Amino acid sequence: MADTREKTALVPIANGSEDMETAIIVDVLRRGGVEVTVASVETELLCTMARKMKFVADCHIDECADKEYDLIALPGGMPGAKHLHDSQVLIALLKKQQAAKKLYAAICAAPA
């Protein structure tokens, strides 16, 4: 029997995340019918991207700690990738994602 539940994705962002990588990840997934949650690792929901675009996250990363996602996709950009790296909540989510053998992705500088 096919899995009919809506697929979910988490896209964490930070000040300095790459503008286009963030926008395209979110846009393509949403066009594909995925329920995307954009979560800020900063204290504010409003993040200024690497090229000065402003993105407003749906929530803070802390609100995602106890949730499960089919995919976690990290945009690159500096210093955004460093800020993602410094988020203990995000690191814990990624470790949980890996242990569950679920999808995770990192673009450009994000693997740093």
MOPAC internal coordinates of N, CA, C and O (Angstrom, degrees):
PM7 1SCF
backbone

  N    0.0000 0     0.00 0     0.00 0    0    0    0
  C    1.4565 1     0.00 0     0.00 0    1    0    0
  C    1.5281 1   108.50 1     0.00 0    2    1    0
  O    1.2310 1   120.07 1   -43.58 1    3    2    1
  N    1.3066 1   117.47 1   136.42 1    3    2    1
  C    1.4587 1   122.82 1  -178.07 1    5    3    2
  C    1.5251 1   111.46 1   -73.84 1    6    5    3
  O    1.2310 1   121.38 1   -32.86 1    7    6    5
  N    1.3236 1   114.96 1   147.14 1    7    6    5
  C    1.4660 1   121.57 1   175.64 1    9    7    6
  C    1.5224 1   107.89 1   -77.76 1   10    9    7
  O    1.2310 1   120.11 1   -66.87 1   11   10    9
  N    1.3260 1   117.39 1   113.13 1   11   10    9
  C    1.4616 1   120.67 1  -176.03 1   13   11   10
  C    1.5215 1   113.30 1  -100.30 1   14   13   11
  O    1.2310 1   120.17 1  -179.48 1   15   14   13
  N    1.3354 1   117.28 1     0.52 1   15   14   13
  C    1.4626 1   118.26 1  -179.76 1   17   15   14
  C    1.5286 1   109.25 1   -73.28 1   18   17   15
  O    1.2310 1   121.64 1   -29.92 1   19   18   17
  N    1.3243 1   114.47 1   150.08 1   19   18   17
  C    1.4626 1   119.81 1  -179.25 1   21   19   18
  C    1.5274 1   110.20 1   -65.65 1   22   21   19
  O    1.2310 1   120.65 1   -44.61 1   23   22   21
  N    1.3214 1   116.37 1   135.39 1   23   22   21
  C    1.4558 1   121.54 1   177.73 1   25   23   22
  C    1.5218 1   109.18 1   -74.15 1   26   25   23
  O    1.2310 1   120.98 1   -31.37 1   27   26   25
  N    1.3311 1   115.73 1   148.63 1   27   26   25
  C    1.4610 1   121.05 1  -177.76 1   29   27   26
  C    1.5188 1   110.59 1  -126.38 1   30   29   27
  O    1.2310 1   121.35 1   -29.65 1   31   30   29
  N    1.3144 1   115.02 1   150.35 1   31   30   29
  C    1.4626 1   120.69 1   177.46 1   33   31   30
  C    1.5171 1   109.46 1  -142.32 1   34   33   31
  O    1.2310 1   121.66 1   -34.73 1   35   34   33
  N    1.3218 1   114.42 1   145.27 1   35   34   33
  C    1.4612 1   122.08 1   173.88 1   37   35   34
  C    1.5180 1   107.89 1  -111.26 1   38   37   35
  O    1.2310 1   120.76 1   -51.25 1   39   38   37
  N    1.3314 1   116.16 1   128.75 1   39   38   37
  C    1.4610 1   121.86 1   174.64 1   41   39   38
  C    1.5260 1   106.89 1  -121.52 1   42   41   39
  O    1.2310 1   120.43 1   -79.99 1   43   42   41
  N    1.3342 1   116.78 1   100.01 1   43   42   41
  C    1.4649 1   119.56 1   177.84 1   45   43   42
  C    1.5284 1   110.18 1   -78.44 1   46   45   43
  O    1.2310 1   120.71 1   -37.37 1   47   46   45
  N    1.3284 1   116.26 1   142.63 1   47   46   45
  C    1.4681 1   120.59 1   178.25 1   49   47   46
  C    1.5245 1   110.07 1  -131.77 1   50   49   47
  O    1.2310 1   122.03 1   -16.06 1   51   50   49
  N    1.3277 1   113.72 1   163.94 1   51   50   49
  C    1.4646 1   120.87 1   179.96 1   53   51   50
  C    1.5086 1   108.40 1  -150.39 1   54   53   51
  O    1.2310 1   120.52 1   -13.76 1   55   54   53
  N    1.3121 1   116.61 1   166.24 1   55   54   53
  C    1.4499 1   119.70 1   170.73 1   57   55   54
  C    1.5260 1   107.39 1   -59.49 1   58   57   55
  O    1.2310 1   120.72 1   -51.85 1   59   58   57
  N    1.3295 1   116.23 1   128.15 1   59   58   57
  C    1.4491 1   120.78 1   179.97 1   61   59   58
  C    1.5135 1   114.98 1    93.47 1   62   61   59
  O    1.2310 1   119.66 1  -177.95 1   63   62   61
  N    1.3396 1   118.25 1     2.05 1   63   62   61
  C    1.4657 1   119.56 1   173.43 1   65   63   62
  C    1.5264 1   108.27 1   -65.96 1   66   65   63
  O    1.2310 1   120.59 1   -25.51 1   67   66   65
  N    1.3258 1   116.48 1   154.49 1   67   66   65
  C    1.4676 1   121.38 1  -177.73 1   69   67   66
  C    1.5233 1   109.96 1   -72.11 1   70   69   67
  O    1.2310 1   121.08 1   -54.21 1   71   70   69
  N    1.3116 1   115.54 1   125.79 1   71   70   69
  C    1.4572 1   122.87 1  -175.32 1   73   71   70
  C    1.5381 1   113.35 1   -54.87 1   74   73   71
  O    1.2310 1   120.95 1   121.50 1   75   74   73
  N    1.3260 1   115.80 1   -58.50 1   75   74   73
  C    1.4625 1   120.51 1  -174.82 1   77   75   74
  C    1.5292 1   111.96 1   -68.16 1   78   77   75
  O    1.2310 1   120.31 1   141.18 1   79   78   77
  N    1.3136 1   117.01 1   -38.82 1   79   78   77
  C    1.4625 1   118.92 1   179.13 1   81   79   78
  C    1.5175 1   110.46 1   -62.25 1   82   81   79
  O    1.2310 1   120.31 1   138.82 1   83   82   81
  N    1.3207 1   117.01 1   -41.18 1   83   82   81
  C    1.4650 1   121.09 1   178.00 1   85   83   82
  C    1.5233 1   110.44 1   -64.17 1   86   85   83
  O    1.2310 1   120.77 1   127.99 1   87   86   85
  N    1.3278 1   116.14 1   -52.01 1   87   86   85
  C    1.4717 1   120.94 1  -176.64 1   89   87   86
  C    1.5239 1   111.66 1   -61.62 1   90   89   87
  O    1.2310 1   120.28 1   136.92 1   91   90   89
  N    1.3207 1   117.08 1   -43.08 1   91   90   89
  C    1.4640 1   120.21 1  -175.61 1   93   91   90
  C    1.5257 1   111.70 1   -71.74 1   94   93   91
  O    1.2310 1   120.20 1   139.28 1   95   94   93
  N    1.3351 1   117.22 1   -40.72 1   95   94   93
  C    1.4690 1   119.29 1   176.45 1   97   95   94
  C    1.5304 1   109.75 1   -56.58 1   98   97   95
  O    1.2310 1   120.85 1   128.07 1   99   98   97
  N    1.3268 1   115.98 1   -51.93 1   99   98   97
  C    1.4664 1   120.79 1  -176.85 1  101   99   98
  C    1.5293 1   110.55 1   -63.58 1  102  101   99
  O    1.2310 1   120.04 1   133.48 1  103  102  101
  N    1.3324 1   117.52 1   -46.52 1  103  102  101
  C    1.4603 1   121.68 1  -176.63 1  105  103  102
  C    1.5241 1   112.07 1   -63.39 1  106  105  103
  O    1.2310 1   119.93 1   131.67 1  107  106  105
  N    1.3196 1   117.74 1   -48.33 1  107  106  105
  C    1.4675 1   120.75 1  -177.73 1  109  107  106
  C    1.5267 1   110.79 1   -63.97 1  110  109  107
  O    1.2310 1   120.34 1   136.30 1  111  110  109
  N    1.3177 1   116.95 1   -43.70 1  111  110  109
  C    1.4637 1   119.28 1   179.31 1  113  111  110
  C    1.5243 1   111.44 1   -63.64 1  114  113  111
  O    1.2310 1   120.06 1   135.86 1  115  114  113
  N    1.3176 1   117.49 1   -44.14 1  115  114  113
  C    1.4705 1   120.02 1   179.96 1  117  115  114
  C    1.5183 1   111.43 1   -65.42 1  118  117  115
  O    1.2310 1   119.92 1   140.71 1  119  118  117
  N    1.3269 1   117.76 1   -39.29 1  119  118  117
  C    1.4725 1   120.50 1   176.56 1  121  119  118
  C    1.5230 1   110.75 1   -62.82 1  122  121  119
  O    1.2310 1   120.64 1   151.60 1  123  122  121
  N    1.3307 1   116.37 1   -28.40 1  123  122  121
  C    1.4550 1   121.45 1   178.72 1  125  123  122
  C    1.5206 1   113.70 1   -84.99 1  126  125  123
  O    1.2310 1   120.26 1  -175.15 1  127  126  125
  N    1.3097 1   117.10 1     4.85 1  127  126  125
  C    1.4560 1   121.06 1   176.29 1  129  127  126
  C    1.5149 1   115.13 1    87.43 1  130  129  127
  O    1.2310 1   120.22 1  -167.25 1  131  130  129
  N    1.3217 1   117.19 1    12.75 1  131  130  129
  C    1.4638 1   121.01 1   179.67 1  133  131  130
  C    1.5301 1   109.25 1   -85.99 1  134  133  131
  O    1.2310 1   120.84 1   -42.89 1  135  134  133
  N    1.3183 1   116.00 1   137.11 1  135  134  133
  C    1.4626 1   121.13 1   175.04 1  137  135  134
  C    1.5318 1   107.07 1   -80.81 1  138  137  135
  O    1.2310 1   120.55 1   -72.94 1  139  138  137
  N    1.3313 1   116.55 1   107.06 1  139  138  137
  C    1.4649 1   122.13 1  -174.75 1  141  139  138
  C    1.5255 1   109.98 1  -100.99 1  142  141  139
  O    1.2310 1   121.24 1   -48.06 1  143  142  141
  N    1.3277 1   115.24 1   131.94 1  143  142  141
  C    1.4611 1   121.77 1   171.91 1  145  143  142
  C    1.5161 1   107.46 1  -110.60 1  146  145  143
  O    1.2310 1   120.75 1   -58.28 1  147  146  145
  N    1.3315 1   116.18 1   121.72 1  147  146  145
  C    1.4594 1   121.64 1   175.01 1  149  147  146
  C    1.5242 1   106.36 1   -97.87 1  150  149  147
  O    1.2310 1   120.93 1   -57.93 1  151  150  149
  N    1.3440 1   115.82 1   122.07 1  151  150  149
  C    1.4656 1   120.28 1  -174.62 1  153  151  150
  C    1.5248 1   110.67 1  -123.21 1  154  153  151
  O    1.2310 1   120.80 1   -48.93 1  155  154  153
  N    1.3065 1   116.08 1   131.07 1  155  154  153
  C    1.4598 1   122.26 1   178.51 1  157  155  154
  C    1.5231 1   110.92 1   -85.27 1  158  157  155
  O    1.2310 1   121.03 1   -45.46 1  159  158  157
  N    1.3325 1   115.63 1   134.54 1  159  158  157
  C    1.4705 1   119.66 1   172.73 1  161  159  158
  C    1.5273 1   110.52 1   -91.61 1  162  161  159
  O    1.2310 1   120.89 1   179.01 1  163  162  161
  N    1.3248 1   115.91 1    -0.99 1  163  162  161
  C    1.4665 1   121.58 1   178.69 1  165  163  162
  C    1.5268 1   109.69 1   -88.07 1  166  165  163
  O    1.2310 1   120.05 1    -5.80 1  167  166  165
  N    1.3146 1   117.51 1   174.20 1  167  166  165
  C    1.4642 1   120.43 1   177.33 1  169  167  166
  C    1.5256 1   111.65 1   -73.30 1  170  169  167
  O    1.2310 1   120.24 1   156.49 1  171  170  169
  N    1.3175 1   117.14 1   -23.51 1  171  170  169
  C    1.4652 1   123.05 1   179.79 1  173  171  170
  C    1.5229 1   110.13 1  -106.04 1  174  173  171
  O    1.2310 1   120.59 1   -24.77 1  175  174  173
  N    1.3343 1   116.49 1   155.23 1  175  174  173
  C    1.4628 1   120.71 1   174.08 1  177  175  174
  C    1.5209 1   111.73 1   -74.90 1  178  177  175
  O    1.2310 1   120.23 1   149.58 1  179  178  177
  N    1.3222 1   117.17 1   -30.42 1  179  178  177
  C    1.4574 1   121.93 1  -179.43 1  181  179  178
  C    1.5192 1   109.55 1   -79.60 1  182  181  179
  O    1.2310 1   120.90 1   -58.03 1  183  182  181
  N    1.3296 1   115.89 1   121.97 1  183  182  181
  C    1.4709 1   121.64 1   178.49 1  185  183  182
  C    1.5196 1   109.49 1  -118.58 1  186  185  183
  O    1.2310 1   120.70 1   -43.15 1  187  186  185
  N    1.3215 1   116.27 1   136.85 1  187  186  185
  C    1.4601 1   122.16 1   175.39 1  189  187  186
  C    1.5245 1   107.28 1   -96.73 1  190  189  187
  O    1.2310 1   121.31 1   -61.00 1  191  190  189
  N    1.3184 1   115.10 1   119.00 1  191  190  189
  C    1.4569 1   121.06 1  -175.58 1  193  191  190
  C    1.5373 1   111.37 1   -75.09 1  194  193  191
  O    1.2310 1   120.93 1    -4.38 1  195  194  193
  N    1.3159 1   115.83 1   175.62 1  195  194  193
  C    1.4719 1   122.24 1  -176.17 1  197  195  194
  C    1.5313 1   112.55 1   -57.92 1  198  197  195
  O    1.2310 1   119.96 1   145.46 1  199  198  197
  N    1.3217 1   117.68 1   -34.54 1  199  198  197
  C    1.4748 1   122.08 1  -179.01 1  201  199  198
  C    1.5264 1   111.65 1  -104.60 1  202  201  199
  O    1.2310 1   121.21 1  -157.92 1  203  202  201
  N    1.3241 1   115.28 1    22.08 1  203  202  201
  C    1.4758 1   124.57 1   171.95 1  205  203  202
  C    1.5277 1   115.40 1    77.80 1  206  205  203
  O    1.2310 1   119.25 1  -174.17 1  207  206  205
  N    1.3393 1   119.04 1     5.83 1  207  206  205
  C    1.4577 1   118.85 1   170.81 1  209  207  206
  C    1.5262 1   107.25 1   -67.70 1  210  209  207
  O    1.2310 1   120.45 1   -25.59 1  211  210  209
  N    1.3086 1   116.75 1   154.41 1  211  210  209
  C    1.4521 1   120.71 1   179.89 1  213  211  210
  C    1.5271 1   109.13 1  -114.84 1  214  213  211
  O    1.2310 1   121.03 1   -49.14 1  215  214  213
  N    1.3220 1   115.63 1   130.86 1  215  214  213
  C    1.4515 1   122.68 1   178.32 1  217  215  214
  C    1.5230 1   108.26 1  -120.43 1  218  217  215
  O    1.2310 1   120.79 1   -42.52 1  219  218  217
  N    1.3275 1   116.10 1   137.48 1  219  218  217
  C    1.4567 1   120.86 1   175.66 1  221  219  218
  C    1.5290 1   107.51 1  -106.01 1  222  221  219
  O    1.2310 1   120.78 1   -62.25 1  223  222  221
  N    1.3127 1   116.11 1   117.75 1  223  222  221
  C    1.4646 1   121.80 1  -179.88 1  225  223  222
  C    1.5244 1   110.40 1   -71.84 1  226  225  223
  O    1.2310 1   121.50 1   -22.25 1  227  226  225
  N    1.3099 1   114.73 1   157.75 1  227  226  225
  C    1.4677 1   120.69 1   176.58 1  229  227  226
  C    1.5256 1   111.43 1   -73.42 1  230  229  227
  O    1.2310 1   121.00 1   149.74 1  231  230  229
  N    1.3470 1   115.69 1   -30.26 1  231  230  229
  C    1.4579 1   120.56 1  -176.16 1  233  231  230
  C    1.5258 1   109.63 1  -163.29 1  234  233  231
  O    1.2310 1   120.66 1    -5.05 1  235  234  233
  N    1.3222 1   116.34 1   174.95 1  235  234  233
  C    1.4651 1   122.06 1   172.88 1  237  235  234
  C    1.5266 1   108.69 1   -86.26 1  238  237  235
  O    1.2310 1   120.10 1   -28.58 1  239  238  237
  N    1.3043 1   117.42 1   151.42 1  239  238  237
  C    1.4587 1   122.30 1  -178.52 1  241  239  238
  C    1.5316 1   111.47 1   -57.81 1  242  241  239
  O    1.2310 1   119.98 1   148.50 1  243  242  241
  N    1.3206 1   117.64 1   -31.50 1  243  242  241
  C    1.4695 1   120.92 1   179.06 1  245  243  242
  C    1.5299 1   111.84 1   -57.55 1  246  245  243
  O    1.2310 1   120.62 1   147.93 1  247  246  245
  N    1.3337 1   116.42 1   -32.07 1  247  246  245
  C    1.4586 1   121.07 1  -179.12 1  249  247  246
  C    1.5296 1   112.21 1   -73.11 1  250  249  247
  O    1.2310 1   120.28 1   169.43 1  251  250  249
  N    1.3249 1   117.07 1   -10.57 1  251  250  249
  C    1.4697 1   122.14 1  -178.11 1  253  251  250
  C    1.5237 1   112.50 1   -99.73 1  254  253  251
  O    1.2310 1   120.29 1   172.06 1  255  254  253
  N    1.3139 1   117.05 1    -7.94 1  255  254  253
  C    1.4642 1   121.92 1  -170.18 1  257  255  254
  C    1.5260 1   113.67 1   -55.73 1  258  257  255
  O    1.2310 1   119.72 1   143.27 1  259  258  257
  N    1.3107 1   118.13 1   -36.73 1  259  258  257
  C    1.4616 1   121.15 1  -176.20 1  261  259  258
  C    1.5255 1   113.05 1  -100.75 1  262  261  259
  O    1.2310 1   120.09 1  -167.91 1  263  262  261
  N    1.3104 1   117.43 1    12.09 1  263  262  261
  C    1.4615 1   121.03 1  -178.45 1  265  263  262
  C    1.5238 1   109.99 1  -103.39 1  266  265  263
  O    1.2310 1   121.33 1   -18.19 1  267  266  265
  N    1.3267 1   115.06 1   161.81 1  267  266  265
  C    1.4572 1   121.38 1   176.31 1  269  267  266
  C    1.5191 1   108.99 1  -117.04 1  270  269  267
  O    1.2310 1   121.06 1   -34.46 1  271  270  269
  N    1.3283 1   115.57 1   145.54 1  271  270  269
  C    1.4534 1   122.07 1  -178.63 1  273  271  270
  C    1.5209 1   109.21 1  -131.24 1  274  273  271
  O    1.2310 1   120.71 1   -30.10 1  275  274  273
  N    1.3244 1   116.25 1   149.90 1  275  274  273
  C    1.4601 1   120.15 1   175.07 1  277  275  274
  C    1.5293 1   110.64 1   -73.33 1  278  277  275
  O    1.2310 1   120.76 1   153.24 1  279  278  277
  N    1.3231 1   116.16 1   -26.76 1  279  278  277
  C    1.4647 1   122.46 1  -178.20 1  281  279  278
  C    1.5236 1   109.64 1  -147.21 1  282  281  279
  O    1.2310 1   120.84 1   -39.44 1  283  282  281
  N    1.3214 1   116.00 1   140.56 1  283  282  281
  C    1.4652 1   121.82 1   166.49 1  285  283  282
  C    1.5230 1   105.20 1  -119.93 1  286  285  283
  O    1.2310 1   120.25 1   -59.33 1  287  286  285
  N    1.3326 1   117.13 1   120.67 1  287  286  285
  C    1.4637 1   121.96 1  -177.12 1  289  287  286
  C    1.5263 1   109.97 1  -122.39 1  290  289  287
  O    1.2310 1   120.94 1   -58.81 1  291  290  289
  N    1.3261 1   115.80 1   121.19 1  291  290  289
  C    1.4617 1   121.97 1  -176.65 1  293  291  290
  C    1.5287 1   111.07 1  -103.50 1  294  293  291
  O    1.2310 1   120.20 1   -56.36 1  295  294  293
  N    1.3386 1   117.23 1   123.64 1  295  294  293
  C    1.4636 1   119.39 1   172.66 1  297  295  294
  C    1.5295 1   109.72 1   -75.91 1  298  297  295
  O    1.2310 1   121.03 1   -23.98 1  299  298  297
  N    1.3150 1   115.64 1   156.02 1  299  298  297
  C    1.4624 1   120.01 1   177.47 1  301  299  298
  C    1.5147 1   110.96 1   -86.37 1  302  301  299
  O    1.2310 1   121.26 1    32.29 1  303  302  301
  N    1.3229 1   115.19 1  -147.71 1  303  302  301
  C    1.4543 1   121.45 1  -177.91 1  305  303  302
  C    1.5083 1   111.27 1    96.51 1  306  305  303
  O    1.2310 1   121.58 1   -35.75 1  307  306  305
  N    1.3037 1   114.59 1   144.25 1  307  306  305
  C    1.4660 1   119.90 1   178.30 1  309  307  306
  C    1.5241 1   108.76 1  -120.79 1  310  309  307
  O    1.2310 1   119.69 1   -41.53 1  311  310  309
  N    1.3038 1   118.19 1   138.47 1  311  310  309
  C    1.4667 1   127.43 1     8.66 1  313  311  310
  C    1.5249 1   114.34 1   -89.74 1  314  313  311
  O    1.2310 1   120.07 1  -165.40 1  315  314  313
  N    1.3330 1   117.47 1    14.60 1  315  314  313
  C    1.4629 1   120.16 1  -178.29 1  317  315  314
  C    1.5150 1   113.97 1   -55.74 1  318  317  315
  O    1.2310 1   120.42 1   136.98 1  319  318  317
  N    1.3502 1   116.80 1   -43.02 1  319  318  317
  C    1.4607 1   120.38 1  -179.61 1  321  319  318
  C    1.5265 1   110.87 1   -61.18 1  322  321  319
  O    1.2310 1   120.41 1   144.04 1  323  322  321
  N    1.3040 1   116.82 1   -35.96 1  323  322  321
  C    1.4754 1   121.17 1   177.80 1  325  323  322
  C    1.5322 1   110.12 1   -65.86 1  326  325  323
  O    1.2310 1   120.88 1   138.00 1  327  326  325
  N    1.3284 1   115.92 1   -42.00 1  327  326  325
  C    1.4710 1   119.50 1   178.42 1  329  327  326
  C    1.5318 1   111.05 1   -64.53 1  330  329  327
  O    1.2310 1   120.24 1   141.04 1  331  330  329
  N    1.3372 1   117.15 1   -38.96 1  331  330  329
  C    1.4686 1   119.91 1   176.20 1  333  331  330
  C    1.5212 1   109.76 1   -62.53 1  334  333  331
  O    1.2310 1   120.84 1   135.84 1  335  334  333
  N    1.3257 1   116.00 1   -44.16 1  335  334  333
  C    1.4686 1   122.06 1   179.25 1  337  335  334
  C    1.5298 1   111.69 1   -57.77 1  338  337  335
  O    1.2310 1   120.51 1   144.81 1  339  338  337
  N    1.3194 1   116.62 1   -35.19 1  339  338  337
  C    1.4589 1   121.75 1  -176.17 1  341  339  338
  C    1.5320 1   113.97 1   -80.94 1  342  341  339
  O    1.2310 1   119.86 1   174.73 1  343  342  341
  N    1.3349 1   117.87 1    -5.27 1  343  342  341
  C    1.4621 1   121.53 1  -178.85 1  345  343  342
  C    1.5286 1   110.01 1   -86.43 1  346  345  343
  O    1.2310 1   120.68 1   -71.43 1  347  346  345
  N    1.3187 1   116.30 1   108.57 1  347  346  345
  C    1.4625 1   121.07 1   179.91 1  349  347  346
  C    1.5329 1   111.80 1   -64.51 1  350  349  347
  O    1.2310 1   120.50 1   146.02 1  351  350  349
  N    1.3248 1   116.66 1   -33.98 1  351  350  349
  C    1.4672 1   120.01 1   177.80 1  353  351  350
  C    1.5275 1   109.54 1   -64.44 1  354  353  351
  O    1.2310 1   120.13 1   135.19 1  355  354  353
  N    1.3245 1   117.35 1   -44.81 1  355  354  353
  C    1.4653 1   120.83 1   179.15 1  357  355  354
  C    1.5258 1   110.82 1   -64.19 1  358  357  355
  O    1.2310 1   120.03 1   136.56 1  359  358  357
  N    1.3160 1   117.54 1   -43.44 1  359  358  357
  C    1.4657 1   120.86 1   179.03 1  361  359  358
  C    1.5340 1   109.77 1   -58.72 1  362  361  359
  O    1.2310 1   120.35 1   136.61 1  363  362  361
  N    1.3258 1   116.93 1   -43.39 1  363  362  361
  C    1.4689 1   120.41 1   178.73 1  365  363  362
  C    1.5326 1   111.00 1   -63.48 1  366  365  363
  O    1.2310 1   120.21 1   138.99 1  367  366  365
  N    1.3308 1   117.20 1   -41.01 1  367  366  365
  C    1.4655 1   120.57 1   177.67 1  369  367  366
  C    1.5281 1   111.29 1   -62.46 1  370  369  367
  O    1.2310 1   120.47 1   138.11 1  371  370  369
  N    1.3171 1   116.71 1   -41.89 1  371  370  369
  C    1.4685 1   120.57 1   179.77 1  373  371  370
  C    1.5296 1   111.46 1   -65.83 1  374  373  371
  O    1.2310 1   120.34 1   140.23 1  375  374  373
  N    1.3153 1   116.96 1   -39.77 1  375  374  373
  C    1.4683 1   120.42 1   178.00 1  377  375  374
  C    1.5310 1   110.34 1   -65.14 1  378  377  375
  O    1.2310 1   120.67 1   139.55 1  379  378  377
  N    1.3376 1   116.32 1   -40.45 1  379  378  377
  C    1.4610 1   121.00 1   177.55 1  381  379  378
  C    1.5332 1   110.19 1   -65.03 1  382  381  379
  O    1.2310 1   120.53 1   140.00 1  383  382  381
  N    1.3272 1   116.58 1   -40.00 1  383  382  381
  C    1.4648 1   122.07 1   178.98 1  385  383  382
  C    1.5340 1   110.38 1   -62.03 1  386  385  383
  O    1.2310 1   120.92 1   134.63 1  387  386  385
  N    1.3231 1   115.84 1   -45.37 1  387  386  385
  C    1.4600 1   121.16 1   179.85 1  389  387  386
  C    1.5282 1   110.99 1   -64.26 1  390  389  387
  O    1.2310 1   120.28 1   134.94 1  391  390  389
  N    1.3209 1   117.07 1   -45.06 1  391  390  389
  C    1.4637 1   121.45 1  -179.10 1  393  391  390
  C    1.5323 1   111.73 1   -61.93 1  394  393  391
  O    1.2310 1   120.97 1   147.11 1  395  394  393
  N    1.3331 1   115.76 1   -32.89 1  395  394  393
  C    1.4640 1   121.02 1   179.39 1  397  395  394
  C    1.5264 1   112.25 1   -84.04 1  398  397  395
  O    1.2310 1   120.64 1  -178.99 1  399  398  397
  N    1.3313 1   116.38 1     1.01 1  399  398  397
  C    1.4701 1   122.50 1  -178.33 1  401  399  398
  C    1.5276 1   112.04 1    57.47 1  402  401  399
  O    1.2310 1   121.64 1  -141.46 1  403  402  401
  N    1.3343 1   114.47 1    38.54 1  403  402  401
  C    1.4644 1   120.97 1   176.40 1  405  403  402
  C    1.5223 1   108.96 1   -99.75 1  406  405  403
  O    1.2310 1   121.09 1   -15.34 1  407  406  405
  N    1.3163 1   115.52 1   164.66 1  407  406  405
  C    1.4551 1   121.00 1  -175.83 1  409  407  406
  C    1.5240 1   113.46 1   -71.14 1  410  409  407
  O    1.2310 1   121.13 1   -38.38 1  411  410  409
  N    1.3321 1   115.45 1   141.62 1  411  410  409
  C    1.4488 1   122.25 1   170.37 1  413  411  410
  C    1.5210 1   106.72 1  -148.45 1  414  413  411
  O    1.2310 1   120.96 1   -29.47 1  415  414  413
  N    1.3345 1   115.77 1   150.53 1  415  414  413
  C    1.4583 1   120.80 1  -175.62 1  417  415  414
  C    1.5166 1   109.69 1  -145.93 1  418  417  415
  O    1.2310 1   121.28 1   -30.71 1  419  418  417
  N    1.3242 1   115.16 1   149.29 1  419  418  417
  C    1.4564 1   121.27 1   177.44 1  421  419  418
  C    1.5168 1   108.49 1  -140.33 1  422  421  419
  O    1.2310 1   120.67 1   -51.58 1  423  422  421
  N    1.3210 1   116.32 1   128.42 1  423  422  421
  C    1.4550 1   121.83 1  -177.59 1  425  423  422
  C    1.5210 1   110.12 1  -102.26 1  426  425  423
  O    1.2310 1   120.83 1   -38.02 1  427  426  425
  N    1.3178 1   116.02 1   141.98 1  427  426  425
  C    1.4560 1   125.13 1   170.49 1  429  427  426
  C    1.5435 1   112.55 1    53.59 1  430  429  427
  O    1.2310 1   119.71 1    69.93 1  431  430  429
  N    1.3167 1   118.15 1  -110.07 1  431  430  429
  C    1.4589 1   121.55 1  -176.59 1  433  431  430
  C    1.5259 1   113.11 1   -81.37 1  434  433  431
  O    1.2310 1   119.69 1   169.74 1  435  434  433
  N    1.3216 1   118.19 1   -10.26 1  435  434  433
  C    1.4644 1   120.69 1  -174.29 1  437  435  434
  C    1.5307 1   114.80 1   -60.57 1  438  437  435
  O    1.2310 1   118.38 1   147.63 1  439  438  437
  N    1.3273 1   120.69 1   -32.37 1  439  438  437
  C    1.4657 1   117.73 1   177.25 1  441  439  438
  C    1.5370 1   113.53 1   -61.82 1  442  441  439
  O    1.2310 1   120.50 1   163.63 1  443  442  441
  N    1.3169 1   116.64 1   -16.37 1  443  442  441
  C    1.4710 1   120.51 1   178.83 1  445  443  442
  C    1.5079 1   109.92 1   -63.32 1  446  445  443
  O    1.2310 1   120.10 1   180.00 1  447  446  445

